Amino acid sequence: MPSAQFRYVFKDERTQPAADLLSRIPAFAPRRVADLGCGPGFSTELIARRFPDAEIIGIEHSEKAFQMARTRLPGIQFETLDICQWTPAEPFDLIFSNGALQWLPNHRHLVPKLLSFVAKGGFLALQIPDNLQEPNRALIRMIAAEGPWAEKLLPIAKSEPNNEAYEDLYAALRPICASMEIWETTYFHPINGVWSIVAWMKASGVDPFLVALDTNERRGFLRQYVKALAMEYPVQTDGKVLLRIPRLFIVAQR
């Protein structure tokens, strides 16, 4: 998963989908809640406000994010675990994940497995960015594959996450859940120019490319990336550029 040190960048924009997902969970009183891929704990804090009487556990793979979450929310239990290897000893009434599963493989297997950890009548609530074909994501793979650094970066570009089609997730979940909502929302974020898109990407995919390059290569790579971004993201009348991010949402009841 990506480095946690940049997760404070665009906090409001990154937390809004968690709030939107939480608002679609029907009224109930969960006893145990797990927040998978909780990062620095912003989604966990929202869950705690919604369900103040629940026992909440935050699961995070990154040690840096884990430490930030534990510092911000000392009253909540956090664990550093790989979601793919997570097997709880007892079921949860709500398993929640905001913007984490896109880094993990084989959703058609993983998502039903997560639902199996939900108690009868409880909910699995997921938000998964569906933006792999958006210009900011597609361009970085293209530049990695076509530049003088291709030998170094092509394996990284090929290892970029591949989200499952929503039809496949629906087909995998629908036979094993009591009810299900699935929808997509596209967010348009006005941000301060294409270098802000690079800053956004620091938390979601550019670092693996940069760390593989030496200083001069890194400068050249970023120069080409920013030039390509400027062609795809025109400046608006207020001086901003609009970063478009489609996100897939699922709320499934066990």
C-alpha positions in Angstrom: 0.0 0.0 0.0 1.1 3.7 -0.5 3.2 5.6 2.0 1.2 7.1 4.8 3.2 10.2 5.3 1.2 12.1 2.7 -2.3 11.1 3.8 -2.9 14.4 5.6 -2.8 16.1 2.1 -6.4 16.7 0.9 -7.8 15.4 4.1 -11.4 16.7 3.5 -11.5 15.4 -0.1 -10.2 12.0 1.0 -12.6 11.7 3.9 -15.8 12.8 2.2 -16.3 9.4 0.5 -16.1 7.8 4.0 -18.8 10.1 5.3 -21.0 9.4 2.2 -20.6 5.7 2.6 -21.3 5.8 6.3 -24.5 7.8 5.6 -25.9 5.0 3.5 -25.6 2.3 6.2 -29.1 1.7 7.7 -29.7 2.6 11.3 -28.6 -0.1 13.6 -26.5 -0.6 16.8 -23.4 -2.6 16.0 -21.5 -4.1 18.8 -18.2 -4.6 17.0 -16.9 -2.6 14.0 -13.7 -3.0 12.0 -12.3 -0.2 9.8 -10.0 -1.9 7.2 -7.2 0.2 5.8 -8.0 3.0 8.2 -4.9 5.1 7.4 -4.4 7.8 10.0 -7.8 7.3 11.5 -10.0 9.9 9.8 -12.6 7.3 8.7 -12.3 5.6 12.1 -13.2 8.9 13.8 -16.3 9.2 11.7 -17.4 5.7 12.6 -16.8 6.4 16.3 -19.1 9.5 16.1 -21.8 7.5 14.3 -21.6 4.4 16.7 -20.3 5.8 20.0 -21.2 2.6 21.9 -19.4 0.2 19.5 -16.1 -1.5 20.0 -14.0 -0.3 17.1 -10.9 -1.8 15.7 -8.8 -0.1 13.0 -6.7 -2.3 10.7 -3.8 -0.7 8.8 -0.8 -2.2 7.0 1.4 0.9 7.2 3.2 1.4 10.4 3.4 5.2 9.9 -0.3 5.4 9.4 -0.9 3.1 12.4 1.1 5.4 14.6 -0.7 8.5 13.5 -4.1 6.8 14.0 -3.1 5.6 17.5 -1.9 9.1 18.5 -5.1 10.8 17.2 -7.5 8.3 18.7 -5.9 6.8 21.8 -9.2 5.3 23.0 -9.6 3.0 19.9 -7.7 -0.2 19.2 -5.5 -0.3 16.1 -3.7 -3.2 14.6 -1.0 -3.4 11.9 -2.2 -6.3 9.7 -2.4 -7.2 6.0 -6.1 -7.2 5.1 -5.6 -10.2 2.8 -4.3 -12.2 5.8 -6.9 -10.9 8.3 -9.0 -13.6 9.9 -10.9 -12.3 12.9 -11.6 -14.7 15.8 -15.2 -13.6 16.0 -17.6 -11.9 13.5 -18.1 -8.1 13.3 -21.4 -6.4 13.0 -19.9 -3.9 10.5 -16.8 -4.1 8.4 -16.0 -0.8 6.8 -13.3 0.1 4.3 -12.8 3.5 2.6 -10.3 3.6 -0.2 -8.0 0.7 0.7 -9.0 -2.4 -1.2 -7.8 -1.1 -4.6 -4.3 -2.0 -3.5 -5.2 -5.6 -3.0 -5.6 -8.4 -5.5 -8.5 -10.7 -6.5 -11.5 -8.7 -5.2 -13.9 -11.5 -6.4 -12.4 -13.7 -3.7 -11.5 -11.1 -1.1 -14.8 -9.2 -0.9 -17.0 -12.3 -0.3 -14.4 -13.5 2.3 -14.8 -10.2 4.1 -18.6 -10.6 4.1 -18.2 -14.0 5.7 -16.6 -12.2 8.7 -19.8 -10.2 9.2 -22.4 -11.3 11.8 -25.8 -12.3 10.5 -27.8 -9.0 9.9 -24.6 -6.9 9.9 -23.1 -5.0 7.0 -20.1 -4.9 4.8 -19.5 -1.3 3.6 -16.8 -0.6 1.0 -15.6 2.4 -1.1 -13.1 1.5 -3.8 -11.6 4.2 -6.1 -12.5 3.3 -9.7 -10.0 5.7 -11.4 -7.4 3.5 -13.0 -8.3 4.8 -16.4 -8.4 8.5 -15.4 -5.7 10.7 -17.0 -3.7 11.1 -13.8 -3.4 7.3 -13.4 -3.1 6.3 -17.1 -0.5 9.0 -18.0 1.9 7.9 -15.3 1.8 4.3 -16.6 2.3 5.5 -20.2 5.2 7.8 -19.4 6.8 5.0 -17.3 6.6 2.6 -20.3 7.7 5.0 -23.0 10.6 7.0 -21.5 14.3 6.3 -21.2 13.6 4.8 -17.8 11.2 2.1 -19.2 13.4 -0.8 -18.2 13.3 0.3 -14.6 9.6 1.4 -14.5 7.8 -1.0 -16.8 7.5 -3.8 -14.1 6.1 -1.2 -11.7 3.6 0.1 -14.3 2.4 -3.5 -14.9 2.0 -4.1 -11.2 -0.5 -1.2 -10.8 -3.7 -2.4 -9.1 -6.5 -3.7 -11.3 -10.0 -3.2 -9.9 -12.7 -5.8 -10.6 -15.7 -4.8 -12.7 -18.7 -3.8 -10.7 -20.7 -6.6 -12.4 -18.2 -9.2 -11.1 -18.4 -7.9 -7.5 -22.2 -7.9 -7.7 -22.2 -11.4 -9.0 -19.8 -12.6 -6.3 -21.7 -10.9 -3.4 -25.4 -11.1 -4.4 -26.0 -14.9 -3.8 -24.5 -14.7 -0.3 -26.1 -11.5 1.1 -29.6 -10.6 2.3 -29.6 -7.2 0.6 -27.2 -5.1 -1.4 -26.7 -1.6 -2.7 -24.0 -0.8 -5.3 -23.4 2.6 -6.9 -20.8 4.9 -8.2 -20.2 8.5 -7.4 -17.8 10.8 -9.3 -16.1 13.5 -7.3 -14.7 16.6 -9.0 -12.0 18.2 -6.8 -11.0 21.8 -7.6 -7.3 21.9 -6.8 -4.4 24.3 -7.3 -2.9 23.3 -10.6 -1.3 20.1 -12.0 1.4 20.1 -9.3 -1.4 19.6 -6.8 -2.3 16.5 -8.8 1.3 15.2 -8.3 0.9 15.9 -4.6 -2.4 14.0 -4.6 -0.6 11.1 -6.3 2.1 11.0 -3.7 -0.5 9.3 -1.5 -1.8 7.1 -4.2 0.7 5.8 -6.7 3.6 8.0 -7.8 6.2 7.1 -5.2 6.9 3.6 -6.5 8.0 5.1 -9.8 10.1 7.9 -8.3 12.0 5.8 -5.8 13.2 3.6 -8.7 14.9 6.5 -10.4 18.0 8.5 -9.8 17.8 12.3 -9.2 18.1 13.3 -12.9 15.7 10.6 -14.1 13.2 11.7 -11.4 13.3 15.3 -12.6 12.8 14.2 -16.2 10.0 11.9 -15.3 8.1 14.5 -13.3 8.7 17.1 -16.0 7.1 14.9 -18.6 4.3 13.8 -16.2 3.4 17.4 -15.4 3.5 18.5 -19.1 1.1 15.6 -19.9 -1.2 16.5 -17.0 -1.4 20.1 -18.1 -2.8 19.0 -21.5 -5.5 16.8 -19.8 -6.5 19.1 -17.0 -7.1 22.7 -18.3 -7.1 25.6 -15.9 -10.6 26.8 -15.0 -11.7 30.4 -14.8 -10.9 30.5 -11.1 -7.3 29.2 -11.7 -8.1 25.7 -10.4 -8.0 22.4 -12.2 -10.7 19.7 -11.7 -9.4 16.3 -10.6 -12.1 13.8 -11.4 -12.3 10.6 -9.3 -15.0 8.0 -9.8 -15.5 5.8 -6.7 -17.5 2.5 -6.4 -19.6 2.0 -3.2 -21.0 -1.2 -1.9 -23.3 -1.8 1.2 -24.1 -5.5 1.6 -26.1 -7.0 4.5 -25.2 -10.5 5.6 
